[in-house]
């Protein structure tokens, strides 16, 4: 995902510096180039050799170090860097960056970089809430730097409060969000529906389907990585919620319809990947117990066809994508669905194909528009999500 990218980790004097060793290792596993800058104070908390061993690159501390090939190192490094993460960011270095002070290798390089910059403050909670520190953070925001909000928890000094640096996984998610993909959906609003719905029979039981939500969640994540503002309307799943995505949880098909109806007009792209129950119990006519067996006579009522509603009420310029899960005549049925429901793209798959359908990590789909039919091989659901978005971006109607 990060192959060919250049990441600079700028480490300042904080006990949280040890976390950056694991982050450097995580980045290396993504096949990107990692260079670590350290303040002199940071070397009191972790040895530069640790970073050099993990990254294979010299850890830069001294602006005037002569132990590397001749170049104006902070300038040459700044030119090739895709993103800078200052973490942990001490109150001292935050103040320097806010006021353009460049008196060591780290602050000089950060000042020279024109790429995105992330800052993860880590300090005592009273220092963090000091008005001077807060004003400096506001100044960094004004200059275009992204501040990663610290966690609340037990701090090394013994206090409890805000100021704890987030986990390596959170820091990694910010890096991936910023540089993993071209931002060809920047400024666009995307709504994705995902997962199953549940229709209650009684206070204990419900009707549902086998949808895991994995495909819809992969699409929501892909949209976020490509710069979109994403709203995910999701039924109950066990899938980890994508980072940086607005989530609206629902239970029933009616819940999903209401959430979609309330939010769809402001969206540029709508992708309905949810497997909505077609019917819901409306009347329990009789319930009796006989020979320890319970018998229910249930009347089923058809639920609202959300995709058809969207097709009939979409505003000009919206792109609408739906899914068609078939067991036979997949292409023919999907083309009919495309026309009937007035959508731009149908993602069709056959539930009988191995590696496709509910609960799997992979999918085999055919992407159908009014002018094209593209059959994809077995791919991960993340890969399928990006293939879907490639088609949508190529439509160029928004």
N, C-alpha and C positions, 0 to 999 in steps of 0.2 A: 504493500500500500504506500510506503514511503520510499521506495527504491529510487535512488538518484537525487534525493532531497538532502540538503545540508542544514543541520540543526546545531545551533550554538546554545549550550547550557551555561548560564552565568551564575556562579555559586558565590554567595556572600557569607559573612561570618555569623552563622547560626547553628545551633545544635541539630536543626533539621537537615543540615547539609548531607547527612548520611543517606537520606532517602534518594538523593540524586544519583547515587551509584546504581541503584536498582533501575531508575528511570533510564540512565545511559545504556544499561544492558537491554532493556526493553526496546529502546530505539534501534540498537544494533541488530536485534532480531528482525526488525522491519527493513533491514538492508539500506539504511540511510547513513550518511557520514555524520559523525558526532564530534564536535570540538567543545572542550570544556574550558571556560575561563574562570579563574578564581581570584578573589581578593586575597591579600596577604593574611587577613584575619581568618578567612575560610580554611586556610591550611592548618589552623590550630584544631579544627574539628574533624578533618578528613585529609589523608595524605594524597597529594596529586598523583602519586604512582598508581593509586587505585583507579583513577579515571583513565590514565594512560594505558593501563593493562586492559581495561574494558573496551576502550574505543580504538586503540591502536594509533592514536594521535597525541602529540605533545600537549600537555596541559599548560595553558598560557597564563602567566601570573605577572611577570615583569615586562613593562612596555619596552624596556631597553635591553631585553635578553638577546644576546648574540648567538644563542645556540640553535638557530634555525636558518634555513636558506634566506639569503638577503631579499628583503622586500619590506615595504612599510606594512608590517604584519596586520595591524588593526584595520587598515584600509583594504588590503587584499582580502582579508577574511570577511569583512563587511560586504564586499561586492558579491561574494559567492554564497552568502547565507540566505536561506529561505525563511527562517524564523529564529527569533531569539527568545528564550525563556529565562527570565531572571528569577531563580528559585534556589534556596530561600532568599527573599529580598529583605534585607535588614532596613531599619528605619534610616540608618546612615546613608546607604546606597540609594534608597528611594529619594532622599533629600537631594543627593548629588544629581541624580538623573532629572529631577524636576527643575533644577536650576542650571543645567548644562555644565556641571563641573565634571571634568574629565582628567583625573589625576592618577589613574592607574590603567592597566590593560583592559580591565572589564568595562569601566565607565567610558573609556576612550572608544572601544569597539562598539558598544551600544549606541553611543552618540553618532558614530559613523554609519550605522546600519540604516537602510531605508526599507527593510522588510518588516513584516508584522512583528510586534514585540508584546510578549506576555510577561506580566509581573505577578508573582505569588508572594505576598507579604507573609512574614513569619517572625513573630516577636511576642513579648509579654503583652497581655491584654490591655494593661493601662497605657503602654506605649502606643499600641495600635489605635486606641481611642483618643489619644492626644490630638487636640485640634490641629496642631502643626503637621502631624503625620497625615491626618485626614485631608488637610488642604493640599499637601504634596501629592497625595494619591489623585485628588481631583484634577490637579495640574497635569499629571501624567495622562489621565483620561482625555483631557482637552488636547493633548498633543498626539492622541491617537493610539496610545498604549491600552491594552486590555488588562484590567485588574482581575485576578482570580481571587474571589472572596475566600478568606481563611476559614477553617473549620472552628467550631467551638468544642473545647474539651480540656483535659488535664494537660497543663503545660509543664515544660521541663523545670521551670522555676518553682513549681508547686502550686501556682495559681490555677484557677479554673475559669475559662472564659474564651472569648474570641481571640484568635491570633495563631492558632495551630495550622501549620501548612497542610493542605489537602494531600491525600494519598497519591502515590506515583501513578495509579490508574487514572485518577482525575486529571492530573497534569498531562498525561499521555493523551487523554481524550481531547483536551484543548489543542494540542499540537496537531493531532490528526484532523480535527475539524477545520483548522486554518489552512493546512497545506496539502492534504492527501489528494484532493481533486480540484479541477478547475471549477470556478464558481459560475457556471453557466446558468444557474437558476437564482443568482443573487437578485434580491428585490422582488422575487415571486412568492406568492402565498400558495401553499399546497395543503390540501386536506386529504388524509388517507384514512379509510376505514379498515379495520383488521379484526381477526379473531372470530369466535363463534358468538351467537346469542343464546340466551337461555329463556325458555318459556315455561313459567310455573304451572304445574298441574294442581298442586296444593302447597301448603307451607313447607313441605319436605322435599318434594320431587319436581323435576323439570324435564322438558324436552330440549335437546341440544344437538350438536353435530360434532364431527371429529376435527374441526379446524383448530390448529395450534396457534395461529396468528403469526407464524414465523415469516411468511412471505410479506404480509402487510408491514410488519415491523422492519423487515429488511428494506422495503421501499421507503418508509419514513426516514430511516437512517441515511439512505442514499440521497434523498432529497436534502436533508440537513447538511450532509457533507458537500453537496454541490451548491450550497449557499441559500437555499430556500428557507422561508419561515414556515414551519411545519406544525399542523394540528393533526394529532392522531386520535381518532375516535375508535375505542377498542372494547371488545367484549372481554370476558374473563379469560386470561391466559397465564401461563407460567413463564412467559418470555421476559427477559430483562428489558425494561423500558429504555429506548434510545436516549442518549444524552441530548440536551439542547432542543428538546421537542415538547410542545404543549400537548398534554394528554387529557382527553376527556373520557373517563371510564363509563361504560354503560352495561346493562344486563340484558334487557329484552330487545327484540326487533323494534318495538315502538320507541324505546329509549334511543336507539340508534337513529331512527327516522327523525325524531325531535331534534337530536343533536346536529344531524346533517342539515335539517331544514333551517336551524337557527344560525348556521355558520357558512353555508355554501355560497351565498351571494358574493361575499368578499374575497373568495378564493380565485386564483388564476388557473389552478389545475386541481382536479378532483380525481382521486384514484380509489375506486371501490374494490378493495381486496377482501372484505369481510365475507364470511359464509353465513348469511343471515337465514334464520329458520323461516321456511316458507309458510308455516302454519303455527298458530298458537291456540291453546285450549281456551274456549270461551265459556263453556257451561259444563259443570260436572252434574250430570243428570241424576245419577244414583250412586250411592256408595254403601256397600253392605259387606259384612264379614260372614263367610260360610266355610266351614271346615278349615279354619285358620288361613284361608286365602282371601285376599282383598280383591274385589271386582269393581272397576270403575267404568262407567259409561261416559265417554268424553266427546263433546262436540268440538270440532276443530274449525277455526276461522282463519282465512287466508290473511297473511300480513301484508303491509304496504310494500310494493315493489320499489325499493329506494332508487335503484339505477334508472328505472323508467321515469320516476318522478324527476330525477336530476336532468334526464334527457329532455323532458317536456318543459322544464322551467329554467334551464341554464340561461345565463346572460350572454350577450355577444362577447366573443373573445375568450370564453372559458374553454379549456380542454378537458374532456371527460374520458376516463379510461375505466373499463370494467373487466371482470374476470368471467370466464366461462369454463366450468368444470364439467366435463362430459365423460360418458362411458362408451358412447358410440357416435358415429357421424360427427366427430368433433368439429371439423372445419366448416361443414355445411351448417350445423346448428349455431356455431359461433358467428358466421357471416349473417345469418338471419337475425341473431340477437343484436349485432352491430347496427343493422338497419332499423329494426323495430324500436330499439331503445335510444336511437339518435345519439350514439356515442362516437368518439373519434378513433378509439383503439380498444380492441378486445384482446386480452391475454388468455389464450385457450390452452387447456391441458387435459389429458386423458387420465382419469384416476386409475385406470388399469395398467398404466405403464410403470414399470419398476423404476423407482427413484423420483417419481412425480407425486403430486397430491399432498394430502394432509400429513403433518407430523414429521416429514423428512427434512433433511438439511439441504436437499437438492431439489431441482425441478426440471422438467422438460416441457417447454412451452412453444406455442406458435403465436407470433404477434401479427394481428390482422387489422388492417385499415381498409378503407374503401378502395385504395389503389395498390395495396401490397399485402404480401403474405410471407412472413419470415419465420422459418422453422429453426429453432435453436437446439443445439445438442444438450446433453446432460450438463448442467452447470450448478454451482452453488446458488442459493437464493439471493445472496448478496450480488453475485454476478448477474443474475436474471434481473434484479432490481435496476442495475445500471443500464442494462440493455433496453429496458422499458423506457427509462428516462432519456436515453439517446434518441429513441424514436420521437418522444414528446418534444424534445428540444429542436429536432429537425423540422417539426411542423411549423415553427416560427409564426404562430398566429397571435401571440400575445405581445 
